[in-house]
Amino acid sequence: MERPRILTVEDVKVLLKIGNDKAYKLFRQKDFPSFKLEGTNYIMEDKFYNWLGNLHNEPKKQYIMTMMCHCG
């Protein structure tokens, strides 16, 4: 059985092509389903992709994504 993958801030930075400041700001967002363990931020891979997929459904989140990724 394959274990769920856990992403770090560094993983998210690479996936979204963002810097440290934006990555840590994202991890502090109330609606970002991350968790902290012994001072280190993590997010489950499936929760990250679900969160990312939901960005297209909410105008406020679309703005956040555009701001972060320079996608639009």
Wavefront OBJ file of the C-alpha trace (Angstrom):
o trace
v 0.000 0.000 0.000
v 1.371 3.393 -0.999
v 1.578 6.011 1.729
v 0.203 9.511 1.148
v 2.855 12.008 0.121
v 3.574 14.999 2.325
v 4.769 18.227 0.715
v 7.069 20.746 2.345
v 7.280 24.490 1.774
v 10.143 23.804 -0.632
v 7.973 21.381 -2.636
v 5.162 23.928 -2.888
v 7.629 26.644 -3.921
v 8.821 24.503 -6.816
v 5.319 23.426 -7.873
v 3.946 26.984 -7.876
v 7.195 28.674 -8.951
v 7.086 31.136 -6.075
v 9.639 32.448 -3.587
v 10.026 32.004 0.168
v 7.882 34.961 1.206
v 4.910 33.965 -0.944
v 5.198 30.318 0.059
v 5.177 31.054 3.779
v 2.339 33.548 3.301
v 0.359 30.791 1.591
v 1.017 28.362 4.462
v -0.342 30.977 6.883
v -3.600 31.414 4.946
v -6.599 30.204 6.896
v -8.043 28.229 3.959
v -4.754 26.495 3.057
v -4.988 22.985 4.581
v -1.462 22.795 5.952
v -0.185 21.731 9.335
v 2.895 22.362 11.429
v 4.899 19.632 13.124
v 7.799 20.563 15.391
v 8.052 23.977 13.753
v 8.002 22.742 10.141
v 5.134 23.382 7.712
v 3.630 20.539 5.695
v 0.619 19.827 3.507
v -0.703 16.498 2.324
v -0.274 16.208 -1.443
v -3.923 15.324 -2.089
v -5.131 18.290 0.004
v -2.761 20.598 -1.873
v -4.093 19.530 -5.268
v -7.696 19.737 -4.047
v -7.024 23.279 -2.772
v -5.366 24.171 -6.060
v -8.270 22.743 -8.067
v -10.757 24.774 -6.025
v -9.031 28.042 -6.957
v -10.946 28.089 -10.223
v -14.281 27.928 -8.399
v -13.880 30.996 -6.186
v -13.146 34.499 -7.535
v -11.217 35.537 -4.400
v -8.958 32.523 -4.696
v -8.469 33.163 -8.428
v -7.099 36.575 -7.514
v -4.759 35.036 -4.933
v -3.511 32.456 -7.427
v -2.958 35.098 -10.102
v -1.064 37.249 -7.620
v 1.108 34.352 -6.484
v 1.896 32.643 -9.781
v 1.851 35.565 -12.159
v -0.458 33.347 -14.261
v -2.921 35.941 -15.442
l 1 2 3 4 5 6 7 8 9 10 11 12 13 14 15 16 17 18 19 20 21 22 23 24 25 26 27 28 29 30 31 32 33 34 35 36 37 38 39 40 41 42 43 44 45 46 47 48 49 50 51 52 53 54 55 56 57 58 59 60 61 62 63 64 65 66 67 68 69 70 71 72
